[in-house]
Amino acid sequence: MNIRKRLSKMSGMSFLNALRLHKDSIFMYKNKSFPTAFQLSIIAQEEIGKSNLLEDVVFQMFDNPKGINPEYEKMIVDLLYSHKDKQIRFSSKVEDEFTKRYFKIAENINSGKYDEKKQNATYVGLTKKQGKKRLNGKILNPIMSIKGVDAAVMITKVNDYVIELIEGVRRGIYSVDTEELDESLTLEAAQELESLWPNKSISSIKRLKKIREFDIDPDSTY
């Protein structure tokens, strides 16, 4: 299997894994385990970001199917293992990159605040004082650090994105660059997510209304 095929396969696998994590986060939320729901939702976002990154690499390799140079390969590998880069990649897909909201999210990701909140949802720890963790810092308890609304916001963000992407692709409005990812974007998955998590942001409701004005492509009915 050549490198392009491997990355294409990974793109689809990463997206399906994101769906698994996302559904687990919904399950944990419904069982009032809000810190775990929040943590899983962030990881699901990272997997979607990874899938998107791999898709972009595959697209760029169409003119060079035999491989990529070592420097470019190292850069891609570094990105795949960077939580920040995957978080930003996902955020760039769900937010307008030219708005203050996106810049604020990107700033929080780059500063480590976003990932720190994910860690606070996972571990008991101590607050930092003057940039350093000390034994006299305030004790951080995941149960107290993450509220239901925190998890709900993250879950809704993922749910909106996935449903809109699937509906858009199946209606020919959007497109993806790998067959493996395309095959994972099934209408059944969108219907299941809409049933599991009926909540939607106002902006997503508006976008879906416009998307659903188009007929489903009869040649694209995964």
For each residue, the residues with C-beta under 8 A, 3 or more apart:
1: 5 6 9
2: 5 6 65 66 67
3: 6 7 61 67 68
4: 7 8 58 61 62 65
5: 1 2 8 9
6: 1 2 3 9 10
7: 3 4 10 11 54 57 58 61
8: 4 5 11 12 54 55 58 178 179 180 181
9: 1 5 6 12 13 180
10: 6 7 13 14 50 51 54
11: 7 8 14 15 51 52 54 55 58 178 180 181
12: 8 9 15 16 51 178 179 180 181 183 184
13: 9 10 16 17 180
14: 10 11 17 18 47 48 50 51 54
15: 11 12 18 19 47 48 51 181 184 185
16: 12 13 19 20 184
17: 13 14 20 21 47
18: 14 15 21 22 44 45 47 48 51 158 162
19: 15 16 22 23 44 162 184 189 193
20: 16 17 23 24
21: 17 18 24 25 40 41 43 44 47
22: 18 19 25 26 40 41 44 155 158 159 162 193
23: 19 20 26 27 193 196
24: 20 21 27 28 40
25: 21 22 28 29 36 37 38 39 40 41 44 151 154 155 158
26: 22 23 29 30 37 155 159 196 197
27: 23 24 30 31
28: 24 25 31 33 34 36 37 40 151
29: 25 26 32 33 34 37 148 151 152 155
30: 26 27
31: 27 28
32: 29 148
33: 28 29 36 37
34: 28 29 37 38 146 147 148 150 151
35: 38 39 121 122 142 143 145 146 151
36: 25 28 33 39 40 121
37: 25 26 28 29 33 34 40 41 151 154 155
38: 25 34 35 41 42 117 118 121 146 150 151 154
39: 25 35 36 42 43 118 121 122
40: 21 22 24 25 28 36 37 43 44
41: 21 22 25 37 38 44 45 151 154 155 157 158
42: 38 39 45 46 87 114 118 121 154
43: 21 39 40 46 47 118
44: 18 19 21 22 25 40 41 47 48 158
45: 18 41 42 48 49 86 87 90 91 154 157 158
46: 42 43 49 50 83 86 87 90
47: 14 15 17 18 21 43 44 50 51 86
48: 14 15 18 44 45 51 52 90 93 158 161 162
49: 45 46 52 53 85 86 87 88 89 90 93
50: 10 14 46 47 53 54 80 86 89
51: 10 11 12 14 15 18 47 48 54 55 181
52: 11 48 49 55 56 89 90 93
53: 49 50 56 57 76 79 80 85 86 89
54: 7 8 10 11 14 50 51 57 58 80 178
55: 8 11 51 52 58 59 176 177 178 181
56: 52 53 59 60 177
57: 7 53 54 60 61 68 76
58: 4 7 8 11 54 55 61 62 177 178
59: 55 56 62 177
60: 56 57
61: 3 4 7 57 58 64 65 68
62: 4 58 59 65
63:
64: 61 67 68
65: 2 4 61 62
66: 2
67: 2 3 64
68: 3 57 61 64 72 73 76
69: 72 73
70: 73 74
71: 74 75
72: 68 69 75 76
73: 68 69 70 76 77
74: 70 71 77 78
75: 71 72 78 79
76: 53 57 68 72 73 79 80
77: 73 74 80 81
78: 74 75 81 82 85
79: 53 75 76 82 85 86
80: 50 53 54 76 77 86
81: 77 78
82: 78 79 85 86
83: 46 86 87 115 118
84: 87 88 109 110 112 114 115
85: 49 53 78 79 82 88 89
86: 45 46 47 49 50 53 79 80 82 83 89 90
87: 42 45 46 49 83 84 90 91 109 114 115
88: 49 84 85 91 92 106 109 110
89: 49 50 52 53 85 86 92 93
90: 45 46 48 49 52 86 87 93 94 161
91: 45 87 88 94 95 102 105 106 109
92: 88 89 95 97 102
93: 48 49 52 89 90 161
94: 90 91 157 160 161
95: 91 92 99 101 102 105
96: 99 101 102
97: 92 102
98: 102
99: 95 96 102 103
100: 103 104
101: 95 96 104 105
102: 91 92 95 96 97 98 99 105 106
103: 99 100 106 107
104: 100 101 107 108
105: 91 95 101 102 108 109 114
106: 88 91 102 103 109 110
107: 103 104 110 111
108: 104 105 111 113 114
109: 84 87 88 91 105 106 112 113 114 115
110: 84 88 106 107
111: 107 108
112: 84 109 115 116
113: 108 109 116 117
114: 42 84 87 105 108 109 117 118
115: 83 84 87 109 112 118 119
116: 112 113 119 120
117: 38 113 114 120 121 145 146 150
118: 38 39 42 43 83 114 115 121 122
119: 115 116 122 123 125
120: 116 117 123 125 140 142 145 146
121: 35 36 38 39 42 117 118 142 145 146
122: 35 39 118 119 142
123: 119 120 140 142
124: 139 140 141 142
125: 119 120 133 139 140
126: 133 134 135 137 138 139 140
127: 133 137 138 140
128: 131 132 133 134 137
129: 132 133 134 136 137
130:
131: 128
132: 128 129
133: 125 126 127 128 129 137
134: 126 128 129 137
135: 126
136: 129
137: 126 127 128 129 133 134
138: 126 127
139: 124 125 126
140: 120 123 124 125 126 127 144 145
141: 124 144 145
142: 35 120 121 122 123 124 145 146
143: 35 146
144: 140 141
145: 35 117 120 121 140 141 142
146: 34 35 38 117 120 121 142 143 150 151
147: 34 150 151
148: 29 32 34 151 152
149: 152 153
150: 34 38 117 146 147 153 154
151: 25 28 29 34 35 37 38 41 146 147 148 154 155
152: 29 148 149 155 156 199
153: 149 150 156 157
154: 25 37 38 41 42 45 150 151 157 158
155: 22 25 26 29 37 41 151 152 158 159 197 199
156: 152 153 159 160 197 199 200 201 204
157: 41 45 94 153 154 160 161 201
158: 18 22 25 41 44 45 48 154 155 161 162
159: 22 26 155 156 162 163 193 194 197 199 200
160: 94 156 157 163 164 200 201 204
161: 48 90 93 94 157 158 164 165
162: 18 19 22 48 158 159 165 166 189 190 193
163: 159 160 166 167 190 193 194 204 208
164: 160 161 167 168 204 207 208 211
165: 161 162 168 169 174 185
166: 162 163 169 170 185 186 187 189 190
167: 163 164 170 171 187 190 208 211 212
168: 164 165 171 173 174 211
169: 165 166 172 173 174 175 176 182 185 220
170: 166 167 185 187 190 216 217 220 221 222
171: 167 168 211 212 214 215 216 217
172: 169 175 214 217 220
173: 168 169 211 214
174: 165 168 169
175: 169 172
176: 55 169 181 182 185
177: 55 56 58 59 181
178: 8 11 12 54 55 58 181 182
179: 8 12 182 183
180: 8 9 11 12 13 183 184
181: 8 11 12 15 51 55 176 177 178 184 185
182: 169 176 178 179 185 222
183: 12 179 180 186 222
184: 12 15 16 19 180 181 189
185: 15 165 166 169 170 176 181 182 189 222
186: 166 183 189 190 222
187: 166 167 170 190 191 216 221 222
188: 191 192
189: 19 162 166 184 185 186 192 193
190: 162 163 166 167 170 186 187 193 194
191: 187 188 194 195
192: 188 189 195 196
193: 19 22 23 159 162 163 189 190 196 197
194: 159 163 190 191 197 198
195: 191 192 198
196: 23 26 192 193
197: 26 155 156 159 193 194
198: 194 195
199: 152 155 156 159
200: 156 159 160 204 205 208
201: 156 157 160 204 205
202: 205 206
203: 206 207
204: 156 160 163 164 200 201 207 208
205: 200 201 202 208 209
206: 202 203 209 210
207: 164 203 204 210 211
208: 163 164 167 200 204 205 211 212
209: 205 206 212 213
210: 206 207 213
211: 164 167 168 171 173 207 208 214
212: 167 171 208 209
213: 209 210
214: 171 172 173 211
215: 171
216: 170 171 187 220 221
217: 170 171 172 220 221
218: 221
219:
220: 169 170 172 216 217
221: 170 187 216 217 218
222: 170 182 183 185 186 187
